[in-house]
Amino acid sequence: MPRPALRTRSRKRVYKALPGGKTTIHYKSEIPAPAKCRICNKPLSGFSRLNPSEISKLNKSRRRVSRIYGGSLCSECLKKGLKEAVRVSSSS
Ligand SMILES: [Zn+2]
């Protein structure tokens, strides 16, 4: 039985073959929680859910959505916010 911190399915298990012929389990670090929209709290889509060390190996388009507020707001909330901003600025 693995130690308590490793008894979770959030950690990926990697089976490693040892030189003596046995196999052991190596545990990768936990997968982080998905990034969420700051307004509606929906999980953001369009980029990988990886650890920071693995994210740094990806290219720029796989790290965030190339839209303003791409990594922090979902598309619907951004659309609503922009419409609201135009309405407020045009009414005054
Ligand atoms: Zn949202």
PDB file of the backbone (N, CA, C, O) and the ligand in Angstrom, with CONECT records:
HET     ZN  A 101       1
ATOM      1  N   MET A   1       0.859  -1.201   0.000  1.00  0.00           N
ATOM      2  CA  MET A   1       0.000   0.000   0.000  1.00  0.00           C
ATOM      3  C   MET A   1       0.889   1.244   0.000  1.00  0.00           C
ATOM      4  O   MET A   1       1.811   1.344   0.810  1.00  0.00           O
ATOM      5  N   PRO A   2       0.623   2.185  -0.897  1.00  0.00           N
ATOM      6  CA  PRO A   2       1.439   3.408  -0.905  1.00  0.00           C
ATOM      7  C   PRO A   2       1.169   4.264   0.323  1.00  0.00           C
ATOM      8  O   PRO A   2       0.148   4.112   0.995  1.00  0.00           O
ATOM      9  N   ARG A   3       2.104   5.168   0.603  1.00  0.00           N
ATOM     10  CA  ARG A   3       1.900   6.033   1.764  1.00  0.00           C
ATOM     11  C   ARG A   3       0.727   6.982   1.513  1.00  0.00           C
ATOM     12  O   ARG A   3       0.384   7.251   0.362  1.00  0.00           O
ATOM     13  N   PRO A   4       0.096   7.501   2.608  1.00  0.00           N
ATOM     14  CA  PRO A   4      -1.161   8.235   2.469  1.00  0.00           C
ATOM     15  C   PRO A   4      -1.160   9.344   1.425  1.00  0.00           C
ATOM     16  O   PRO A   4      -2.150   9.518   0.715  1.00  0.00           O
ATOM     17  N   ALA A   5      -0.062  10.101   1.317  1.00  0.00           N
ATOM     18  CA  ALA A   5      -0.044  11.215   0.361  1.00  0.00           C
ATOM     19  C   ALA A   5      -0.151  10.734  -1.083  1.00  0.00           C
ATOM     20  O   ALA A   5      -0.544  11.499  -1.964  1.00  0.00           O
ATOM     21  N   LEU A   6       0.191   9.483  -1.326  1.00  0.00           N
ATOM     22  CA  LEU A   6       0.176   8.963  -2.694  1.00  0.00           C
ATOM     23  C   LEU A   6      -1.093   8.185  -3.020  1.00  0.00           C
ATOM     24  O   LEU A   6      -1.252   7.715  -4.146  1.00  0.00           O
ATOM     25  N   ARG A   7      -2.003   8.040  -2.051  1.00  0.00           N
ATOM     26  CA  ARG A   7      -3.233   7.290  -2.295  1.00  0.00           C
ATOM     27  C   ARG A   7      -4.291   8.186  -2.936  1.00  0.00           C
ATOM     28  O   ARG A   7      -5.376   8.367  -2.382  1.00  0.00           O
ATOM     29  N   THR A   8      -3.981   8.732  -4.075  1.00  0.00           N
ATOM     30  CA  THR A   8      -4.928   9.568  -4.793  1.00  0.00           C
ATOM     31  C   THR A   8      -4.765   9.320  -6.281  1.00  0.00           C
ATOM     32  O   THR A   8      -3.670   9.023  -6.757  1.00  0.00           O
ATOM     33  N   ARG A   9      -5.855   9.444  -7.002  1.00  0.00           N
ATOM     34  CA  ARG A   9      -5.782   9.239  -8.452  1.00  0.00           C
ATOM     35  C   ARG A   9      -5.417  10.526  -9.176  1.00  0.00           C
ATOM     36  O   ARG A   9      -5.334  10.541 -10.404  1.00  0.00           O
ATOM     37  N   SER A  10      -5.194  11.617  -8.424  1.00  0.00           N
ATOM     38  CA  SER A  10      -4.721  12.849  -9.059  1.00  0.00           C
ATOM     39  C   SER A  10      -3.274  12.723  -9.486  1.00  0.00           C
ATOM     40  O   SER A  10      -2.794  13.494 -10.318  1.00  0.00           O
ATOM     41  N   ARG A  11      -2.568  11.738  -8.912  1.00  0.00           N
ATOM     42  CA  ARG A  11      -1.170  11.520  -9.286  1.00  0.00           C
ATOM     43  C   ARG A  11      -1.099  10.426 -10.332  1.00  0.00           C
ATOM     44  O   ARG A  11      -1.697   9.360 -10.188  1.00  0.00           O
ATOM     45  N   LYS A  12      -0.355  10.711 -11.387  1.00  0.00           N
ATOM     46  CA  LYS A  12      -0.153   9.703 -12.427  1.00  0.00           C
ATOM     47  C   LYS A  12       0.831   8.659 -11.929  1.00  0.00           C
ATOM     48  O   LYS A  12       1.822   8.998 -11.283  1.00  0.00           O
ATOM     49  N   ARG A  13       0.564   7.383 -12.227  1.00  0.00           N
ATOM     50  CA  ARG A  13       1.471   6.297 -11.844  1.00  0.00           C
ATOM     51  C   ARG A  13       2.278   5.866 -13.059  1.00  0.00           C
ATOM     52  O   ARG A  13       1.730   5.635 -14.137  1.00  0.00           O
ATOM     53  N   VAL A  14       3.568   5.764 -12.869  1.00  0.00           N
ATOM     54  CA  VAL A  14       4.457   5.355 -13.960  1.00  0.00           C
ATOM     55  C   VAL A  14       5.139   4.066 -13.526  1.00  0.00           C
ATOM     56  O   VAL A  14       5.834   4.044 -12.510  1.00  0.00           O
ATOM     57  N   TYR A  15       4.948   2.998 -14.284  1.00  0.00           N
ATOM     58  CA  TYR A  15       5.565   1.714 -13.965  1.00  0.00           C
ATOM     59  C   TYR A  15       6.961   1.682 -14.545  1.00  0.00           C
ATOM     60  O   TYR A  15       7.143   1.837 -15.752  1.00  0.00           O
ATOM     61  N   LYS A  16       7.947   1.482 -13.691  1.00  0.00           N
ATOM     62  CA  LYS A  16       9.342   1.500 -14.117  1.00  0.00           C
ATOM     63  C   LYS A  16       9.926   0.099 -13.976  1.00  0.00           C
ATOM     64  O   LYS A  16       9.750  -0.554 -12.948  1.00  0.00           O
ATOM     65  N   ALA A  17      10.613  -0.352 -15.003  1.00  0.00           N
ATOM     66  CA  ALA A  17      11.302  -1.639 -14.937  1.00  0.00           C
ATOM     67  C   ALA A  17      12.684  -1.422 -14.346  1.00  0.00           C
ATOM     68  O   ALA A  17      13.440  -0.558 -14.791  1.00  0.00           O
ATOM     69  N   LEU A  18      12.996  -2.214 -13.344  1.00  0.00           N
ATOM     70  CA  LEU A  18      14.294  -2.075 -12.689  1.00  0.00           C
ATOM     71  C   LEU A  18      15.294  -3.028 -13.342  1.00  0.00           C
ATOM     72  O   LEU A  18      14.893  -3.996 -13.988  1.00  0.00           O
ATOM     73  N   PRO A  19      16.574  -2.766 -13.182  1.00  0.00           N
ATOM     74  CA  PRO A  19      17.586  -3.634 -13.799  1.00  0.00           C
ATOM     75  C   PRO A  19      17.499  -5.090 -13.335  1.00  0.00           C
ATOM     76  O   PRO A  19      17.845  -6.001 -14.086  1.00  0.00           O
ATOM     77  N   GLY A  20      17.035  -5.312 -12.096  1.00  0.00           N
ATOM     78  CA  GLY A  20      16.942  -6.673 -11.591  1.00  0.00           C
ATOM     79  C   GLY A  20      15.748  -7.450 -12.108  1.00  0.00           C
ATOM     80  O   GLY A  20      15.580  -8.618 -11.757  1.00  0.00           O
ATOM     81  N   GLY A  21      14.916  -6.835 -12.928  1.00  0.00           N
ATOM     82  CA  GLY A  21      13.768  -7.528 -13.481  1.00  0.00           C
ATOM     83  C   GLY A  21      12.451  -7.183 -12.807  1.00  0.00           C
ATOM     84  O   GLY A  21      11.390  -7.491 -13.350  1.00  0.00           O
ATOM     85  N   LYS A  22      12.487  -6.551 -11.637  1.00  0.00           N
ATOM     86  CA  LYS A  22      11.253  -6.163 -10.957  1.00  0.00           C
ATOM     87  C   LYS A  22      10.699  -4.869 -11.547  1.00  0.00           C
ATOM     88  O   LYS A  22      11.400  -4.150 -12.259  1.00  0.00           O
ATOM     89  N   THR A  23       9.449  -4.585 -11.245  1.00  0.00           N
ATOM     90  CA  THR A  23       8.877  -3.291 -11.637  1.00  0.00           C
ATOM     91  C   THR A  23       8.434  -2.553 -10.383  1.00  0.00           C
ATOM     92  O   THR A  23       7.969  -3.167  -9.423  1.00  0.00           O
ATOM     93  N   THR A  24       8.580  -1.240 -10.396  1.00  0.00           N
ATOM     94  CA  THR A  24       8.102  -0.407  -9.290  1.00  0.00           C
ATOM     95  C   THR A  24       7.213   0.685  -9.856  1.00  0.00           C
ATOM     96  O   THR A  24       7.212   0.954 -11.058  1.00  0.00           O
ATOM     97  N   ILE A  25       6.453   1.309  -8.959  1.00  0.00           N
ATOM     98  CA  ILE A  25       5.590   2.417  -9.368  1.00  0.00           C
ATOM     99  C   ILE A  25       6.251   3.715  -8.961  1.00  0.00           C
ATOM    100  O   ILE A  25       6.625   3.884  -7.800  1.00  0.00           O
ATOM    101  N   HIS A  26       6.402   4.636  -9.900  1.00  0.00           N
ATOM    102  CA  HIS A  26       6.844   5.995  -9.587  1.00  0.00           C
ATOM    103  C   HIS A  26       5.636   6.902  -9.732  1.00  0.00           C
ATOM    104  O   HIS A  26       4.834   6.740 -10.651  1.00  0.00           O
ATOM    105  N   TYR A  27       5.509   7.860  -8.821  1.00  0.00           N
ATOM    106  CA  TYR A  27       4.360   8.756  -8.820  1.00  0.00           C
ATOM    107  C   TYR A  27       4.771  10.115  -9.347  1.00  0.00           C
ATOM    108  O   TYR A  27       5.742  10.707  -8.875  1.00  0.00           O
ATOM    109  N   LYS A  28       4.013  10.618 -10.345  1.00  0.00           N
ATOM    110  CA  LYS A  28       4.262  11.971 -10.837  1.00  0.00           C
ATOM    111  C   LYS A  28       3.541  12.944  -9.912  1.00  0.00           C
ATOM    112  O   LYS A  28       2.665  12.541  -9.147  1.00  0.00           O
ATOM    113  N   SER A  29       3.909  14.237  -9.980  1.00  0.00           N
ATOM    114  CA  SER A  29       3.260  15.214  -9.100  1.00  0.00           C
ATOM    115  C   SER A  29       1.811  15.439  -9.534  1.00  0.00           C
ATOM    116  O   SER A  29       1.457  15.179 -10.684  1.00  0.00           O
ATOM    117  N   GLU A  30       0.984  15.915  -8.624  1.00  0.00           N
ATOM    118  CA  GLU A  30      -0.452  16.020  -8.857  1.00  0.00           C
ATOM    119  C   GLU A  30      -0.782  16.982  -9.982  1.00  0.00           C
ATOM    120  O   GLU A  30      -0.083  17.971 -10.204  1.00  0.00           O
ATOM    121  N   ILE A  31      -1.874  16.669 -10.698  1.00  0.00           N
ATOM    122  CA  ILE A  31      -2.341  17.543 -11.772  1.00  0.00           C
ATOM    123  C   ILE A  31      -3.053  18.732 -11.128  1.00  0.00           C
ATOM    124  O   ILE A  31      -3.956  18.524 -10.318  1.00  0.00           O
ATOM    125  N   PRO A  32      -2.679  19.966 -11.457  1.00  0.00           N
ATOM    126  CA  PRO A  32      -3.305  21.114 -10.811  1.00  0.00           C
ATOM    127  C   PRO A  32      -4.771  21.279 -11.215  1.00  0.00           C
ATOM    128  O   PRO A  32      -5.205  20.747 -12.236  1.00  0.00           O
ATOM    129  N   ALA A  33      -5.526  22.019 -10.407  1.00  0.00           N
ATOM    130  CA  ALA A  33      -6.929  22.300 -10.707  1.00  0.00           C
ATOM    131  C   ALA A  33      -7.002  23.181 -11.947  1.00  0.00           C
ATOM    132  O   ALA A  33      -6.097  23.979 -12.189  1.00  0.00           O
ATOM    133  N   PRO A  34      -8.070  23.048 -12.739  1.00  0.00           N
ATOM    134  CA  PRO A  34      -8.151  23.847 -13.960  1.00  0.00           C
ATOM    135  C   PRO A  34      -8.300  25.336 -13.654  1.00  0.00           C
ATOM    136  O   PRO A  34      -8.884  25.712 -12.638  1.00  0.00           O
ATOM    137  N   ALA A  35      -7.766  26.185 -14.546  1.00  0.00           N
ATOM    138  CA  ALA A  35      -7.928  27.634 -14.400  1.00  0.00           C
ATOM    139  C   ALA A  35      -9.395  27.970 -14.603  1.00  0.00           C
ATOM    140  O   ALA A  35     -10.049  27.397 -15.475  1.00  0.00           O
ATOM    141  N   LYS A  36      -9.923  28.904 -13.797  1.00  0.00           N
ATOM    142  CA  LYS A  36     -11.348  29.218 -13.867  1.00  0.00           C
ATOM    143  C   LYS A  36     -11.568  30.671 -14.238  1.00  0.00           C
ATOM    144  O   LYS A  36     -10.704  31.521 -14.026  1.00  0.00           O
ATOM    145  N   CYS A  37     -12.750  30.943 -14.801  1.00  0.00           N
ATOM    146  CA  CYS A  37     -13.125  32.313 -15.155  1.00  0.00           C
ATOM    147  C   CYS A  37     -13.281  33.121 -13.881  1.00  0.00           C
ATOM    148  O   CYS A  37     -13.820  32.627 -12.891  1.00  0.00           O
ATOM    149  N   ARG A  38     -12.803  34.387 -13.900  1.00  0.00           N
ATOM    150  CA  ARG A  38     -12.851  35.202 -12.684  1.00  0.00           C
ATOM    151  C   ARG A  38     -14.265  35.663 -12.358  1.00  0.00           C
ATOM    152  O   ARG A  38     -14.540  36.032 -11.216  1.00  0.00           O
ATOM    153  N   ILE A  39     -15.163  35.651 -13.331  1.00  0.00           N
ATOM    154  CA  ILE A  39     -16.526  36.148 -13.099  1.00  0.00           C
ATOM    155  C   ILE A  39     -17.491  34.993 -12.836  1.00  0.00           C
ATOM    156  O   ILE A  39     -18.148  34.966 -11.796  1.00  0.00           O
ATOM    157  N   CYS A  40     -17.584  34.038 -13.766  1.00  0.00           N
ATOM    158  CA  CYS A  40     -18.598  32.987 -13.630  1.00  0.00           C
ATOM    159  C   CYS A  40     -18.037  31.704 -13.022  1.00  0.00           C
ATOM    160  O   CYS A  40     -18.807  30.784 -12.746  1.00  0.00           O
ATOM    161  N   ASN A  41     -16.733  31.609 -12.806  1.00  0.00           N
ATOM    162  CA  ASN A  41     -16.102  30.461 -12.160  1.00  0.00           C
ATOM    163  C   ASN A  41     -16.167  29.166 -12.981  1.00  0.00           C
ATOM    164  O   ASN A  41     -15.975  28.077 -12.441  1.00  0.00           O
ATOM    165  N   LYS A  42     -16.433  29.287 -14.274  1.00  0.00           N
ATOM    166  CA  LYS A  42     -16.418  28.110 -15.144  1.00  0.00           C
ATOM    167  C   LYS A  42     -14.973  27.765 -15.477  1.00  0.00           C
ATOM    168  O   LYS A  42     -14.152  28.668 -15.634  1.00  0.00           O
ATOM    169  N   PRO A  43     -14.640  26.471 -15.589  1.00  0.00           N
ATOM    170  CA  PRO A  43     -13.268  26.142 -16.000  1.00  0.00           C
ATOM    171  C   PRO A  43     -12.989  26.628 -17.416  1.00  0.00           C
ATOM    172  O   PRO A  43     -13.813  26.461 -18.315  1.00  0.00           O
ATOM    173  N   LEU A  44     -11.820  27.230 -17.602  1.00  0.00           N
ATOM    174  CA  LEU A  44     -11.452  27.775 -18.909  1.00  0.00           C
ATOM    175  C   LEU A  44     -10.976  26.655 -19.809  1.00  0.00           C
ATOM    176  O   LEU A  44     -10.311  25.728 -19.347  1.00  0.00           O
ATOM    177  N   SER A  45     -11.307  26.727 -21.087  1.00  0.00           N
ATOM    178  CA  SER A  45     -10.867  25.723 -22.040  1.00  0.00           C
ATOM    179  C   SER A  45      -9.842  26.336 -22.983  1.00  0.00           C
ATOM    180  O   SER A  45      -9.679  27.555 -23.030  1.00  0.00           O
ATOM    181  N   GLY A  46      -9.166  25.497 -23.719  1.00  0.00           N
ATOM    182  CA  GLY A  46      -8.261  25.990 -24.747  1.00  0.00           C
ATOM    183  C   GLY A  46      -6.803  25.876 -24.414  1.00  0.00           C
ATOM    184  O   GLY A  46      -5.957  26.193 -25.250  1.00  0.00           O
ATOM    185  N   PHE A  47      -6.470  25.422 -23.190  1.00  0.00           N
ATOM    186  CA  PHE A  47      -5.060  25.193 -22.919  1.00  0.00           C
ATOM    187  C   PHE A  47      -4.873  24.019 -21.977  1.00  0.00           C
ATOM    188  O   PHE A  47      -5.813  23.583 -21.313  1.00  0.00           O
ATOM    189  N   SER A  48      -3.656  23.514 -21.927  1.00  0.00           N
ATOM    190  CA  SER A  48      -3.356  22.287 -21.216  1.00  0.00           C
ATOM    191  C   SER A  48      -3.359  22.497 -19.704  1.00  0.00           C
ATOM    192  O   SER A  48      -3.007  23.565 -19.202  1.00  0.00           O
ATOM    193  N   ARG A  49      -3.769  21.441 -18.993  1.00  0.00           N
ATOM    194  CA  ARG A  49      -3.792  21.464 -17.536  1.00  0.00           C
ATOM    195  C   ARG A  49      -2.563  20.696 -17.047  1.00  0.00           C
ATOM    196  O   ARG A  49      -2.617  19.492 -16.795  1.00  0.00           O
ATOM    197  N   LEU A  50      -1.461  21.425 -16.922  1.00  0.00           N
ATOM    198  CA  LEU A  50      -0.187  20.784 -16.595  1.00  0.00           C
ATOM    199  C   LEU A  50       0.505  21.534 -15.462  1.00  0.00           C
ATOM    200  O   LEU A  50       0.086  22.619 -15.059  1.00  0.00           O
ATOM    201  N   ASN A  51       1.570  20.925 -14.965  1.00  0.00           N
ATOM    202  CA  ASN A  51       2.385  21.581 -13.949  1.00  0.00           C
ATOM    203  C   ASN A  51       3.215  22.691 -14.592  1.00  0.00           C
ATOM    204  O   ASN A  51       3.521  22.624 -15.783  1.00  0.00           O
ATOM    205  N   PRO A  52       3.582  23.718 -13.806  1.00  0.00           N
ATOM    206  CA  PRO A  52       4.333  24.835 -14.370  1.00  0.00           C
ATOM    207  C   PRO A  52       5.590  24.416 -15.116  1.00  0.00           C
ATOM    208  O   PRO A  52       5.928  25.022 -16.133  1.00  0.00           O
ATOM    209  N   SER A  53       6.287  23.398 -14.639  1.00  0.00           N
ATOM    210  CA  SER A  53       7.509  22.962 -15.328  1.00  0.00           C
ATOM    211  C   SER A  53       7.200  22.396 -16.697  1.00  0.00           C
ATOM    212  O   SER A  53       7.985  22.551 -17.633  1.00  0.00           O
ATOM    213  N   GLU A  54       6.028  21.722 -16.819  1.00  0.00           N
ATOM    214  CA  GLU A  54       5.655  21.152 -18.114  1.00  0.00           C
ATOM    215  C   GLU A  54       5.083  22.213 -19.044  1.00  0.00           C
ATOM    216  O   GLU A  54       5.242  22.133 -20.262  1.00  0.00           O
ATOM    217  N   ILE A  55       4.405  23.223 -18.452  1.00  0.00           N
ATOM    218  CA  ILE A  55       3.841  24.305 -19.258  1.00  0.00           C
ATOM    219  C   ILE A  55       4.957  25.082 -19.946  1.00  0.00           C
ATOM    220  O   ILE A  55       4.806  25.521 -21.086  1.00  0.00           O
ATOM    221  N   SER A  56       6.087  25.251 -19.240  1.00  0.00           N
ATOM    222  CA  SER A  56       7.186  26.028 -19.804  1.00  0.00           C
ATOM    223  C   SER A  56       7.782  25.369 -21.038  1.00  0.00           C
ATOM    224  O   SER A  56       8.483  26.023 -21.810  1.00  0.00           O
ATOM    225  N   LYS A  57       7.512  24.076 -21.237  1.00  0.00           N
ATOM    226  CA  LYS A  57       8.032  23.372 -22.408  1.00  0.00           C
ATOM    227  C   LYS A  57       7.114  23.520 -23.622  1.00  0.00           C
ATOM    228  O   LYS A  57       7.511  23.203 -24.743  1.00  0.00           O
ATOM    229  N   LEU A  58       5.878  24.005 -23.400  1.00  0.00           N
ATOM    230  CA  LEU A  58       4.926  24.130 -24.499  1.00  0.00           C
ATOM    231  C   LEU A  58       5.180  25.409 -25.286  1.00  0.00           C
ATOM    232  O   LEU A  58       5.868  26.314 -24.813  1.00  0.00           O
ATOM    233  N   ASN A  59       4.614  25.477 -26.497  1.00  0.00           N
ATOM    234  CA  ASN A  59       4.705  26.726 -27.239  1.00  0.00           C
ATOM    235  C   ASN A  59       3.612  27.681 -26.760  1.00  0.00           C
ATOM    236  O   ASN A  59       2.708  27.294 -26.019  1.00  0.00           O
ATOM    237  N   LYS A  60       3.718  28.953 -27.204  1.00  0.00           N
ATOM    238  CA  LYS A  60       2.892  30.001 -26.630  1.00  0.00           C
ATOM    239  C   LYS A  60       1.396  29.770 -26.855  1.00  0.00           C
ATOM    240  O   LYS A  60       0.587  30.078 -25.981  1.00  0.00           O
ATOM    241  N   SER A  61       1.023  29.231 -28.018  1.00  0.00           N
ATOM    242  CA  SER A  61      -0.395  29.072 -28.322  1.00  0.00           C
ATOM    243  C   SER A  61      -1.040  27.980 -27.478  1.00  0.00           C
ATOM    244  O   SER A  61      -2.263  27.951 -27.345  1.00  0.00           O
ATOM    245  N   ARG A  62      -0.244  27.084 -26.907  1.00  0.00           N
ATOM    246  CA  ARG A  62      -0.818  26.033 -26.062  1.00  0.00           C
ATOM    247  C   ARG A  62      -0.894  26.458 -24.596  1.00  0.00           C
ATOM    248  O   ARG A  62      -1.411  25.710 -23.766  1.00  0.00           O
ATOM    249  N   ARG A  63      -0.383  27.658 -24.263  1.00  0.00           N
ATOM    250  CA  ARG A  63      -0.379  28.103 -22.869  1.00  0.00           C
ATOM    251  C   ARG A  63      -1.603  28.917 -22.503  1.00  0.00           C
ATOM    252  O   ARG A  63      -2.085  28.837 -21.374  1.00  0.00           O
ATOM    253  N   ARG A  64      -2.120  29.710 -23.454  1.00  0.00           N
ATOM    254  CA  ARG A  64      -3.301  30.515 -23.165  1.00  0.00           C
ATOM    255  C   ARG A  64      -4.009  30.816 -24.471  1.00  0.00           C
ATOM    256  O   ARG A  64      -3.456  30.608 -25.552  1.00  0.00           O
ATOM    257  N   VAL A  65      -5.264  31.319 -24.364  1.00  0.00           N
ATOM    258  CA  VAL A  65      -6.042  31.682 -25.533  1.00  0.00           C
ATOM    259  C   VAL A  65      -5.581  33.067 -25.980  1.00  0.00           C
ATOM    260  O   VAL A  65      -5.442  33.967 -25.152  1.00  0.00           O
ATOM    261  N   SER A  66      -5.341  33.247 -27.281  1.00  0.00           N
ATOM    262  CA  SER A  66      -4.786  34.521 -27.762  1.00  0.00           C
ATOM    263  C   SER A  66      -5.898  35.538 -27.983  1.00  0.00           C
ATOM    264  O   SER A  66      -6.179  35.930 -29.115  1.00  0.00           O
ATOM    265  N   ARG A  67      -6.520  35.956 -26.904  1.00  0.00           N
ATOM    266  CA  ARG A  67      -7.618  36.920 -26.913  1.00  0.00           C
ATOM    267  C   ARG A  67      -7.331  37.811 -25.715  1.00  0.00           C
ATOM    268  O   ARG A  67      -6.636  37.381 -24.794  1.00  0.00           O
ATOM    269  N   ILE A  68      -7.844  39.043 -25.696  1.00  0.00           N
ATOM    270  CA  ILE A  68      -7.606  39.860 -24.505  1.00  0.00           C
ATOM    271  C   ILE A  68      -8.286  39.182 -23.313  1.00  0.00           C
ATOM    272  O   ILE A  68      -9.374  38.625 -23.464  1.00  0.00           O
ATOM    273  N   TYR A  69      -7.682  39.219 -22.168  1.00  0.00           N
ATOM    274  CA  TYR A  69      -8.110  38.495 -20.963  1.00  0.00           C
ATOM    275  C   TYR A  69      -8.205  36.990 -21.221  1.00  0.00           C
ATOM    276  O   TYR A  69      -9.005  36.302 -20.588  1.00  0.00           O
ATOM    277  N   GLY A  70      -7.383  36.474 -22.155  1.00  0.00           N
ATOM    278  CA  GLY A  70      -7.468  35.087 -22.568  1.00  0.00           C
ATOM    279  C   GLY A  70      -7.280  34.075 -21.445  1.00  0.00           C
ATOM    280  O   GLY A  70      -7.987  33.068 -21.414  1.00  0.00           O
ATOM    281  N   GLY A  71      -6.364  34.306 -20.535  1.00  0.00           N
ATOM    282  CA  GLY A  71      -6.120  33.341 -19.476  1.00  0.00           C
ATOM    283  C   GLY A  71      -6.943  33.552 -18.231  1.00  0.00           C
ATOM    284  O   GLY A  71      -6.784  32.800 -17.269  1.00  0.00           O
ATOM    285  N   SER A  72      -7.826  34.554 -18.202  1.00  0.00           N
ATOM    286  CA  SER A  72      -8.542  34.826 -16.957  1.00  0.00           C
ATOM    287  C   SER A  72     -10.051  34.927 -17.116  1.00  0.00           C
ATOM    288  O   SER A  72     -10.771  34.715 -16.140  1.00  0.00           O
ATOM    289  N   LEU A  73     -10.564  35.245 -18.309  1.00  0.00           N
ATOM    290  CA  LEU A  73     -12.017  35.331 -18.497  1.00  0.00           C
ATOM    291  C   LEU A  73     -12.462  34.380 -19.598  1.00  0.00           C
ATOM    292  O   LEU A  73     -11.725  34.135 -20.552  1.00  0.00           O
ATOM    293  N   CYS A  74     -13.682  33.842 -19.461  1.00  0.00           N
ATOM    294  CA  CYS A  74     -14.218  33.004 -20.527  1.00  0.00           C
ATOM    295  C   CYS A  74     -14.772  33.905 -21.624  1.00  0.00           C
ATOM    296  O   CYS A  74     -14.927  35.109 -21.421  1.00  0.00           O
ATOM    297  N   SER A  75     -15.070  33.326 -22.786  1.00  0.00           N
ATOM    298  CA  SER A  75     -15.460  34.132 -23.942  1.00  0.00           C
ATOM    299  C   SER A  75     -16.790  34.851 -23.709  1.00  0.00           C
ATOM    300  O   SER A  75     -16.959  35.994 -24.135  1.00  0.00           O
ATOM    301  N   GLU A  76     -17.738  34.185 -23.032  1.00  0.00           N
ATOM    302  CA  GLU A  76     -19.051  34.811 -22.813  1.00  0.00           C
ATOM    303  C   GLU A  76     -18.945  36.012 -21.881  1.00  0.00           C
ATOM    304  O   GLU A  76     -19.549  37.055 -22.133  1.00  0.00           O
ATOM    305  N   CYS A  77     -18.168  35.863 -20.793  1.00  0.00           N
ATOM    306  CA  CYS A  77     -18.029  36.959 -19.840  1.00  0.00           C
ATOM    307  C   CYS A  77     -17.313  38.135 -20.482  1.00  0.00           C
ATOM    308  O   CYS A  77     -17.645  39.287 -20.200  1.00  0.00           O
ATOM    309  N   LEU A  78     -16.328  37.865 -21.348  1.00  0.00           N
ATOM    310  CA  LEU A  78     -15.611  38.944 -22.036  1.00  0.00           C
ATOM    311  C   LEU A  78     -16.559  39.680 -22.970  1.00  0.00           C
ATOM    312  O   LEU A  78     -16.552  40.909 -23.039  1.00  0.00           O
ATOM    313  N   LYS A  79     -17.391  38.900 -23.701  1.00  0.00           N
ATOM    314  CA  LYS A  79     -18.343  39.504 -24.639  1.00  0.00           C
ATOM    315  C   LYS A  79     -19.315  40.419 -23.889  1.00  0.00           C
ATOM    316  O   LYS A  79     -19.571  41.548 -24.307  1.00  0.00           O
ATOM    317  N   LYS A  80     -19.856  39.905 -22.762  1.00  0.00           N
ATOM    318  CA  LYS A  80     -20.783  40.706 -21.951  1.00  0.00           C
ATOM    319  C   LYS A  80     -20.104  41.961 -21.432  1.00  0.00           C
ATOM    320  O   LYS A  80     -20.678  43.049 -21.469  1.00  0.00           O
ATOM    321  N   GLY A  81     -18.867  41.804 -20.943  1.00  0.00           N
ATOM    322  CA  GLY A  81     -18.124  42.924 -20.370  1.00  0.00           C
ATOM    323  C   GLY A  81     -17.846  44.005 -21.387  1.00  0.00           C
ATOM    324  O   GLY A  81     -17.966  45.192 -21.085  1.00  0.00           O
ATOM    325  N   LEU A  82     -17.471  43.601 -22.607  1.00  0.00           N
ATOM    326  CA  LEU A  82     -17.183  44.584 -23.656  1.00  0.00           C
ATOM    327  C   LEU A  82     -18.449  45.338 -24.046  1.00  0.00           C
ATOM    328  O   LEU A  82     -18.426  46.557 -24.214  1.00  0.00           O
ATOM    329  N   LYS A  83     -19.566  44.601 -24.190  1.00  0.00           N
ATOM    330  CA  LYS A  83     -20.842  45.249 -24.537  1.00  0.00           C
ATOM    331  C   LYS A  83     -21.243  46.243 -23.454  1.00  0.00           C
ATOM    332  O   LYS A  83     -21.700  47.347 -23.750  1.00  0.00           O
ATOM    333  N   GLU A  84     -21.068  45.844 -22.201  1.00  0.00           N
ATOM    334  CA  GLU A  84     -21.398  46.690 -21.066  1.00  0.00           C
ATOM    335  C   GLU A  84     -20.540  47.956 -21.095  1.00  0.00           C
ATOM    336  O   GLU A  84     -21.045  49.052 -20.853  1.00  0.00           O
ATOM    337  N   ALA A  85     -19.246  47.810 -21.391  1.00  0.00           N
ATOM    338  CA  ALA A  85     -18.324  48.956 -21.411  1.00  0.00           C
ATOM    339  C   ALA A  85     -18.712  49.939 -22.508  1.00  0.00           C
ATOM    340  O   ALA A  85     -18.657  51.152 -22.306  1.00  0.00           O
ATOM    341  N   VAL A  86     -19.111  49.411 -23.687  1.00  0.00           N
ATOM    342  CA  VAL A  86     -19.513  50.277 -24.797  1.00  0.00           C
ATOM    343  C   VAL A  86     -20.793  51.025 -24.428  1.00  0.00           C
ATOM    344  O   VAL A  86     -20.928  52.218 -24.699  1.00  0.00           O
ATOM    345  N   ARG A  87     -21.743  50.296 -23.798  1.00  0.00           N
ATOM    346  CA  ARG A  87     -23.017  50.906 -23.407  1.00  0.00           C
ATOM    347  C   ARG A  87     -22.787  52.045 -22.416  1.00  0.00           C
ATOM    348  O   ARG A  87     -23.378  53.117 -22.539  1.00  0.00           O
ATOM    349  N   VAL A  88     -21.911  51.796 -21.423  1.00  0.00           N
ATOM    350  CA  VAL A  88     -21.645  52.805 -20.375  1.00  0.00           C
ATOM    351  C   VAL A  88     -20.970  54.027 -20.984  1.00  0.00           C
ATOM    352  O   VAL A  88     -21.325  55.159 -20.658  1.00  0.00           O
ATOM    353  N   SER A  89     -19.970  53.799 -21.892  1.00  0.00           N
ATOM    354  CA  SER A  89     -19.224  54.924 -22.451  1.00  0.00           C
ATOM    355  C   SER A  89     -20.072  55.738 -23.430  1.00  0.00           C
ATOM    356  O   SER A  89     -19.902  56.953 -23.527  1.00  0.00           O
ATOM    357  N   SER A  90     -20.995  55.075 -24.166  1.00  0.00           N
ATOM    358  CA  SER A  90     -21.806  55.803 -25.156  1.00  0.00           C
ATOM    359  C   SER A  90     -22.944  56.573 -24.505  1.00  0.00           C
ATOM    360  O   SER A  90     -23.382  57.594 -25.035  1.00  0.00           O
ATOM    361  N   SER A  91     -23.438  56.087 -23.340  1.00  0.00           N
ATOM    362  CA  SER A  91     -24.577  56.765 -22.673  1.00  0.00           C
ATOM    363  C   SER A  91     -24.142  58.067 -22.020  1.00  0.00           C
ATOM    364  O   SER A  91     -24.949  58.991 -21.917  1.00  0.00           O
ATOM    365  N   SER A  92     -22.889  58.174 -21.574  1.00  0.00           N
ATOM    366  CA  SER A  92     -22.449  59.374 -20.845  1.00  0.00           C
ATOM    367  C   SER A  92     -21.986  60.479 -21.784  1.00  0.00           C
ATOM    368  O   SER A  92     -21.587  61.551 -21.327  1.00  0.00           O
TER     369      SER A  92
HETATM  370 ZN    ZN A 101     -17.052  33.536 -17.349  1.00  0.00          ZN2+
END
